Amino acid sequence: MKTILKSAVAAAALLSFASITPALSAGVGACLITKEDANPFFVKMKEGATAKAAELGVDFKAYAGKQEGDTEGQVAAVETCIADGVKGILITPSDTKAMVPSIKKARDAGILVIALDTPLDPIEAADQTMATDNFEAGRLIGAYAAAKLGDKAKDAVIGFLDINASQPTVDVLRDQGFMAGFGIDVKDVKVIGDEVDPRIVGHDYTNGNSEGGRKAMENLLQINPNINVIHTINEPAAAGAYEALKAVGKEKDVLIMSVDGGCPGVKNVAEGIIGGTSQQYPLLMAAMGIEAIKKFADTGEKPGVTEGKNFFDTGVALITDSPVDGVPSIDTKEGLAKCWG
């Protein structure tokens, strides 16, 4: 029987002020609010937004929650951006439901709000979402894992290392996509943990960092030491899971799959630490977000979505050096050339 492991999600009230530019002028102002500022994914996102803002002459400030799950910090950042009179806010919401009232307040003030990477719940709470197709990112690594195991997939022992108990949309999409790709009945596609497939050992929470990944992996191994497939929310969590497995001599017995495609993660794929990862393009997301804010300020025009989808799809590619039939992929050499560009 699958166990959902509960871990406390710290909601820190303090805001980490990630970068400061001079006070906003009468020109176009924009804010970027990320979940936290230590994760390399968000560092790259900030780089993309900063460079594009400088290119377009946009006054730019970047904020970050103190850690994953710091909703109060993100709310405080939104309030600051509203008070500054910015034209647009780019945000990767930690709690995709709890942030909706603050986002509504910003939009009511005439501010363009674009969710990056992580859709709000409901997605229509933002003016637009620019993101990886996170369900497809999960599906690719799930399909790859199933193909890699071949006939053994029917007897797989699977663990899931997720973000936190609030089940942010990005977590749900990747998790459920992995299941669909692997051939697991996902039940309610919007909920983690209602599936009944006996191959699933359980889910644990990582807060998207390596220490959380290590602890979560240790917890799942206590439930079933025979785990041989792990889905991880991101590559820092995957690195932590690998360390936990290595500590008990099981690092060669478990296929670790992940999502991110950052340079360190791609190198981990090349070294065999991660079996495969779905690469995202956060620098592109953030740069396009700044472009959309500038265009909105100049013309009043809001950005559109990818045809057939309710968001703008910034692309995804599976990276592995051991390709399988039926699952398109690129190798780590190409992945390193593209990592987070």
C-alpha positions in Angstrom: 0.0 0.0 0.0 1.4 3.3 -1.1 2.3 5.8 1.6 2.3 9.5 1.1 5.0 10.9 3.4 4.1 14.2 5.0 6.8 16.8 5.7 6.4 20.2 7.1 6.6 23.0 4.6 8.3 26.0 6.2 6.5 29.3 5.2 9.2 31.8 6.0 7.9 35.4 6.4 11.2 37.0 5.3 11.8 38.0 1.7 15.2 37.5 0.1 15.9 40.6 -2.0 17.7 39.0 -4.8 18.9 42.0 -6.7 18.4 45.7 -6.6 18.5 48.3 -9.4 18.1 52.0 -9.0 14.6 53.3 -8.0 12.1 53.0 -10.9 12.0 55.9 -13.2 9.1 57.1 -15.2 9.9 54.4 -17.8 8.8 50.8 -18.0 9.3 48.8 -14.7 9.3 45.1 -14.4 9.7 42.6 -11.5 10.8 39.0 -11.4 9.7 37.0 -8.4 11.1 33.4 -8.1 10.6 30.7 -5.5 14.0 31.1 -4.1 17.4 32.4 -5.3 19.8 29.5 -4.7 18.5 27.0 -7.2 20.6 27.4 -10.4 17.3 27.3 -12.5 16.2 30.5 -11.0 19.6 32.0 -11.2 19.6 31.5 -14.9 16.1 32.9 -15.1 17.2 36.0 -13.4 20.2 36.3 -15.8 17.9 36.2 -18.8 15.5 38.8 -17.4 18.3 41.1 -16.3 20.0 41.0 -19.7 16.8 41.5 -21.7 15.7 44.4 -19.4 19.1 46.1 -19.9 18.8 45.6 -23.7 15.3 47.1 -23.8 15.8 49.9 -21.3 13.4 48.3 -18.8 13.8 49.2 -15.1 14.1 45.8 -13.4 14.0 44.4 -9.9 14.3 40.7 -8.9 12.9 39.2 -5.7 12.9 35.6 -4.4 11.3 33.8 -1.6 13.6 32.7 1.2 13.0 29.1 0.2 10.6 26.9 -1.7 7.2 27.3 -0.2 7.8 30.9 1.1 4.4 32.2 0.0 4.5 35.1 2.4 7.8 36.3 0.9 6.3 36.2 -2.6 3.2 38.0 -1.5 5.4 40.7 0.0 7.3 41.0 -3.3 4.1 41.4 -5.2 3.0 44.2 -2.9 6.3 45.9 -3.4 6.0 45.7 -7.2 2.5 47.1 -7.1 3.7 50.0 -4.9 6.5 50.7 -7.4 4.1 51.1 -10.2 5.6 48.4 -12.5 4.1 47.5 -15.8 4.6 43.8 -15.4 5.4 41.0 -13.0 7.0 37.7 -13.9 6.5 35.1 -11.2 7.3 31.4 -10.5 4.7 30.8 -7.7 5.6 28.5 -4.8 2.0 27.9 -3.9 0.0 28.1 -7.1 -3.3 28.5 -5.3 -2.4 30.7 -2.4 -0.8 33.3 -4.7 -3.9 33.9 -6.7 -5.4 36.7 -4.5 -2.2 38.7 -4.7 -1.9 38.2 -8.4 -5.5 39.4 -8.8 -4.6 42.6 -6.9 -1.7 43.2 -9.3 -3.9 42.7 -12.4 -6.6 44.9 -11.0 -4.0 47.6 -10.7 -3.3 47.3 -14.5 -0.2 45.2 -14.2 0.6 42.5 -16.7 1.3 39.2 -14.8 3.1 36.3 -16.5 3.7 33.1 -14.7 7.0 31.5 -15.6 7.6 27.7 -15.5 4.9 27.1 -12.9 1.2 27.8 -13.9 -1.1 29.4 -11.3 -4.1 27.4 -10.3 -6.3 28.2 -12.2 -3.9 29.0 -15.0 -6.3 31.9 -16.0 -5.3 33.7 -12.8 -2.3 35.1 -14.8 -2.5 37.1 -18.0 -0.3 34.4 -19.5 2.0 31.5 -18.7 5.4 31.0 -20.4 6.6 27.6 -19.5 8.0 24.2 -20.4 5.2 21.8 -21.2 5.8 20.2 -17.8 3.4 17.3 -18.4 5.3 16.5 -21.6 8.6 16.8 -19.7 7.4 14.2 -17.3 6.0 12.0 -20.0 9.3 11.9 -21.9 11.3 10.7 -18.9 8.5 8.2 -17.9 8.4 6.8 -21.4 12.2 6.6 -21.5 12.3 4.8 -18.1 9.7 2.3 -19.2 11.5 1.6 -22.5 14.8 1.3 -20.8 13.5 -1.3 -18.4 11.7 -3.2 -21.2 9.8 -6.3 -19.9 11.0 -5.4 -16.3 8.9 -2.3 -16.3 5.8 -4.4 -15.3 7.6 -5.3 -12.1 9.3 -1.9 -11.4 9.5 -0.5 -7.9 9.0 3.3 -8.2 9.5 6.2 -5.9 8.6 9.8 -6.5 10.5 12.8 -5.1 8.2 15.8 -5.3 8.4 19.4 -4.1 6.1 19.9 -1.1 2.7 19.2 0.3 1.0 22.1 -1.4 1.3 20.2 -4.7 2.2 23.2 -7.0 1.1 22.8 -10.6 4.6 22.2 -11.9 5.1 19.3 -9.5 1.7 17.7 -10.4 2.3 18.1 -14.1 5.7 16.5 -14.1 4.6 13.7 -11.7 1.5 12.8 -13.6 3.3 13.1 -16.9 5.9 10.6 -15.7 3.2 8.2 -14.7 1.4 8.5 -18.1 4.7 8.0 -19.9 5.5 4.9 -17.8 2.1 3.4 -18.3 0.5 4.1 -14.9 -3.1 5.1 -14.5 -3.0 8.6 -13.1 -6.6 8.7 -11.9 -7.2 12.5 -11.3 -4.5 14.2 -13.4 -4.6 17.2 -11.1 -3.8 15.3 -7.9 -0.6 13.6 -6.7 -1.1 10.5 -4.6 -4.5 9.1 -5.7 -3.0 6.4 -8.0 -3.3 2.8 -7.0 -0.6 1.1 -9.1 1.2 -1.4 -6.9 4.5 -0.6 -8.5 4.5 2.8 -6.7 6.2 2.8 -3.3 5.2 6.3 -2.4 6.0 10.0 -2.6 8.1 12.2 -0.4 9.0 15.9 -0.5 12.3 17.5 -1.3 11.7 21.3 -1.5 13.5 21.0 -4.7 17.0 20.9 -3.2 19.7 18.2 -2.8 19.4 17.9 1.0 15.7 17.3 0.6 16.3 14.8 -2.1 18.7 12.9 0.1 16.3 12.7 3.0 13.3 11.8 0.9 15.3 9.0 -0.8 16.3 7.7 2.6 12.6 7.7 3.7 11.5 5.8 0.6 14.2 3.2 1.0 12.9 2.6 4.5 9.6 1.7 3.0 11.0 -0.5 0.3 14.8 -1.0 -0.2 14.1 -2.6 -3.6 13.3 0.7 -5.4 14.8 0.6 -8.9 13.2 3.7 -10.5 13.0 7.3 -9.1 11.2 10.3 -10.6 12.7 13.5 -9.2 11.1 17.0 -9.5 14.5 18.5 -10.5 18.2 17.8 -10.7 19.2 19.1 -7.3 16.7 16.6 -5.8 18.2 13.9 -8.1 21.7 14.7 -6.9 20.6 14.3 -3.3 18.8 11.0 -4.1 22.0 9.7 -5.7 24.0 10.5 -2.6 21.5 8.6 -0.4 21.7 5.6 -2.8 25.5 5.7 -2.9 25.7 5.7 0.9 24.0 2.3 1.0 25.7 0.9 -2.1 22.6 1.1 -4.3 23.6 3.8 -6.7 24.0 1.4 -9.7 20.7 -0.4 -9.0 18.3 2.6 -9.4 17.4 4.5 -12.6 17.1 8.2 -11.6 15.0 10.4 -14.0 14.6 14.1 -13.7 13.6 17.4 -15.2 15.7 20.6 -15.6 18.5 20.2 -18.1 20.9 22.6 -16.3 24.6 22.3 -17.1 25.4 20.4 -13.8 22.4 18.0 -14.4 23.5 17.3 -18.0 27.0 16.5 -16.7 25.3 14.1 -14.2 23.6 12.4 -17.1 27.0 12.1 -18.9 28.5 10.6 -15.8 25.7 8.1 -15.4 24.3 9.6 -12.1 21.0 10.5 -13.8 19.6 8.2 -16.5 18.0 11.0 -18.4 16.5 14.5 -17.9 14.0 16.7 -19.7 15.7 20.0 -20.5 14.0 23.4 -20.0 14.9 26.9 -21.1 14.5 29.3 -18.2 16.7 32.0 -19.7 14.4 32.1 -22.7 11.3 32.1 -20.6 12.4 35.1 -18.6 13.8 37.1 -21.6 10.5 36.6 -23.5 8.6 37.7 -20.4 10.5 41.0 -20.3 9.9 41.5 -24.0 6.2 40.9 -23.4 6.1 43.4 -20.6 7.8 46.0 -22.8 5.4 45.4 -25.6 2.4 45.7 -23.2 3.7 49.0 -21.9 4.2 50.4 -25.4 1.1 49.1 -27.1 -1.3 47.6 -24.5 -1.1 44.3 -26.3 -1.0 41.1 -24.1 1.1 38.1 -25.2 -0.6 35.1 -26.8 -0.3 31.3 -26.3 0.9 28.4 -28.4 -1.7 27.1 -30.7 -3.7 24.3 -29.1 -2.4 25.1 -25.6 -3.4 27.5 -22.8 0.1 28.7 -22.3 3.2 29.7 -24.4 5.3 26.6 -24.7 9.1 27.4 -24.5 10.1 23.9 -25.5 11.6 20.7 -23.9 14.1 18.0 -25.0 15.0 14.7 -23.4 18.7 14.3 -22.8 20.4 10.9 -22.5 23.5 9.2 -23.9 21.6 5.9 -24.1 18.7 6.6 -26.5 15.8 4.2 -26.9 13.5 3.6 -29.8 10.3 5.6 -29.8 11.4 8.3 -27.4 13.1 11.3 -29.1 16.2 12.6 -27.4 19.4 14.5 -27.8 22.8 13.6 -26.3 24.7 15.3 -23.5 27.0 17.1 -25.9 24.1 18.9 -27.5 22.4 19.3 -24.1 25.5 21.1 -22.7 25.6 23.4 -25.7 21.9 24.3 -25.0 21.8 24.1 -21.2 19.2 26.6 -20.0 19.8 29.0 -22.9 
